[in-house]
Amino acid sequence: MSEAFTLWRNECQTSRDIVAATPSLEQTGTVLSTGQPVSLRRVMVHLIAEYARRNGHADLLREAIDGATGQ
C-alpha cells in the first residue's frame, strides 16, 4: 500500500511541476487518442470532477461498512 501512495504522491508532484511551468491555463496540448487540442484549464477541471466523483464513491463504501454518515 505504501508503494501505491508513493507512486501517487510522485505523480501529483509531477503534475504540480507541469502546472507551475505553464504560463497560462489557456495553454493547449493535444489529446493523444483524438489529436484534438485541449487546454490546461479543461484538464484541471476534468481532474477535479473525477476526484470529486471518486471521493463520493469512497464515502458510499465507508458508510456501507461503518454505517456513519458524513456532514
N, C-alpha and C positions, 0 to 999 in steps of 0.2 A: 504494500500500500504506500509506503514512503517513497518508493521509486516513482509511482504514478504522480504523487504530489510534487516531487522534484521536477519531473518532466513538465507538468502543468505550470509550475512556477517559472521554469526556464522559458516556456513558450509565451507566457504572459510578459516576461521581461523583453523578449524579442519583439513582441507586438508594441510594447511601450516605446522601445527604441525606434521602431519604424515610424510611429506616430510623431515622436519628438523630432525626428529628422525631416518630417514632411512639412513644407511651408504653409499648406492650406488644406482644410478639409475638402476643398473642391478639387484637389489633385486627383487625377484619374489613373487607373491601371486598367488591366484587361482581364476579364473573366476567362480563364483558360478553357473552360468547356464550351463557351459560346463565341469567344472572340469579341464580345461586346465590352465597351468601356464601362467602368464603374468608379464612382468617387469614393474617397476615403470616408466621407460622411455617411454614405449609404452602407458601406461595410460595417462601420461602427454602430449605426442604428440597428442593422440586422443582428449583430452580435449581442447588443443589449436586449433585444427582443428574445433571442434564443436563450440567454441566461435567465431571463425572467420566466420563460416557459419551463425550463428545466427546474428552476427553483420551486415553481408551483407543483411540479410532479414530485419532487423530493418531499415537499410538505404533505402531500396526499399520502405518500408511503409512510412517513413518520407518524401521521395521525392514525393510520390503519394499525400501526404497531403499538403505539402507546395510548391512543385514544384522546390525547390532549389536542386542543385546537389553539391556533395562534391568534393574536390580536392584530 
